[in-house]
């Protein structure tokens, strides 16, 4: 059986090759490095956003992956993301641990870019992130 994490890693590598600017290559995390705590919280919040209506469908998953497409993630980070898709975190817990103003601003920007204004669950989620 194909390892889903390896498959996602290959998909993300192909996506990055197709979408990254040619002039500037994003830094790739080594296997010993990982997303820092605030970036992990942002990723967790984006996935929690995708699950705002109680489930994560393929289009919501794609919206999250598009937002993450510019990052050069390690296999460890990719596994972390896939685990979060399986069990999204609670937004209140995430916001309580997100201390840097820059990180909160980044989160608001990414959630705003993913929000479908016709979806009341997503709009409510965005309001919670902006108000926190």
C-alpha positions as CSV (number, residue, x, y, z in Angstrom):
1,X,0.0,0.0,0.0
2,X,1.3,3.4,-0.9
3,X,2.4,5.5,2.1
4,X,0.1,8.6,2.1
5,X,2.8,10.7,3.7
6,X,5.2,10.0,0.9
7,X,2.5,10.6,-1.7
8,X,1.7,14.0,-0.2
9,X,5.4,14.9,0.0
10,X,5.8,14.1,-3.7
11,X,2.6,16.1,-4.5
12,X,3.9,19.1,-2.5
13,X,7.3,18.9,-4.1
14,X,5.7,19.0,-7.6
15,X,3.4,21.9,-6.5
16,X,6.4,23.8,-5.2
17,X,8.3,23.3,-8.4
18,X,5.4,24.6,-10.5
19,X,4.6,27.6,-8.3
20,X,7.8,28.9,-6.8
21,X,9.4,32.0,-8.3
22,X,12.5,31.2,-10.3
23,X,14.6,34.0,-8.9
24,X,14.2,33.1,-5.2
25,X,14.3,29.5,-3.9
26,X,12.7,29.1,-0.5
27,X,14.8,27.6,2.3
28,X,14.3,23.9,2.8
29,X,14.1,22.6,6.3
30,X,16.5,19.8,7.1
31,X,15.3,16.6,8.8
32,X,16.7,17.9,12.1
33,X,14.9,21.2,11.8
34,X,11.2,21.7,12.0
35,X,8.5,24.4,11.8
36,X,8.9,26.7,14.8
37,X,6.1,26.7,17.4
38,X,4.3,29.7,16.1
39,X,4.4,28.4,12.5
40,X,3.0,25.1,13.8
41,X,0.2,27.0,15.5
42,X,-0.6,28.8,12.3
43,X,-0.7,25.5,10.4
44,X,-2.9,24.0,13.1
45,X,-5.2,27.0,12.9
46,X,-5.5,26.8,9.1
47,X,-6.4,23.1,9.4
48,X,-8.9,23.9,12.2
49,X,-10.4,26.5,9.9
50,X,-10.8,23.9,7.2
51,X,-12.7,21.8,9.8
52,X,-14.9,24.7,10.9
53,X,-18.0,22.9,9.6
54,X,-17.1,19.7,11.3
55,X,-15.2,18.0,8.5
56,X,-12.3,18.6,6.0
57,X,-13.3,18.0,2.4
58,X,-10.9,17.8,-0.5
59,X,-11.4,21.4,-1.6
60,X,-10.7,22.7,2.0
61,X,-7.6,20.5,2.2
62,X,-6.5,22.0,-1.2
63,X,-7.0,25.5,0.1
64,X,-4.7,24.8,3.1
65,X,-2.1,23.1,0.9
66,X,-2.1,26.1,-1.5
67,X,-1.4,28.4,1.4
68,X,1.4,26.1,2.5
69,X,2.7,25.6,-1.0
70,X,5.4,28.2,-0.8
71,X,7.1,26.5,2.2
72,X,9.7,23.8,1.7
73,X,8.6,21.4,4.3
74,X,10.5,18.4,5.5
75,X,9.0,14.9,5.6
76,X,8.5,15.4,9.4
77,X,6.5,18.6,8.8
78,X,4.4,16.9,6.1
79,X,3.6,14.1,8.5
80,X,2.6,16.7,11.2
81,X,0.3,18.4,8.7
82,X,-1.3,15.1,7.7
83,X,-1.9,14.2,11.4
84,X,-3.5,17.6,12.0
85,X,-5.9,16.9,9.1
86,X,-6.9,13.7,10.8
87,X,-7.6,15.4,14.2
88,X,-7.9,19.2,13.9
89,X,-7.0,21.3,17.0
90,X,-9.3,23.5,18.9
91,X,-9.1,27.2,17.8
92,X,-9.3,28.6,21.4
93,X,-6.3,26.5,22.4
94,X,-4.3,27.7,19.4
95,X,-5.1,31.3,19.9
96,X,-4.2,31.1,23.6
97,X,-0.7,29.9,22.6
98,X,-0.1,32.2,19.7
99,X,1.8,35.1,21.4
100,X,3.6,36.9,18.6
101,X,1.7,39.7,17.0
102,X,3.4,39.0,13.7
103,X,2.2,35.4,13.9
104,X,-1.4,36.4,14.7
105,X,-1.3,38.8,11.7
106,X,0.0,36.1,9.4
107,X,-2.7,33.8,10.6
108,X,-5.4,36.4,10.0
109,X,-4.0,37.0,6.5
110,X,-4.0,33.3,5.6
111,X,-7.4,32.6,7.1
112,X,-8.9,35.6,5.3
113,X,-7.4,34.3,2.0
114,X,-9.1,30.9,2.5
115,X,-12.5,32.2,3.7
116,X,-15.5,31.6,1.5
117,X,-17.8,34.6,2.3
118,X,-20.9,32.6,1.6
119,X,-20.0,30.0,4.2
120,X,-21.2,31.2,7.7
121,X,-19.0,28.7,9.6
122,X,-15.9,30.1,7.8
123,X,-16.9,33.7,8.3
124,X,-17.5,33.0,12.1
125,X,-14.1,31.3,12.3
126,X,-12.5,34.3,10.7
127,X,-14.2,36.6,13.1
128,X,-12.9,34.6,16.1
129,X,-9.4,34.8,14.7
130,X,-9.6,38.5,14.1
131,X,-11.1,39.2,17.4
132,X,-8.6,37.2,19.4
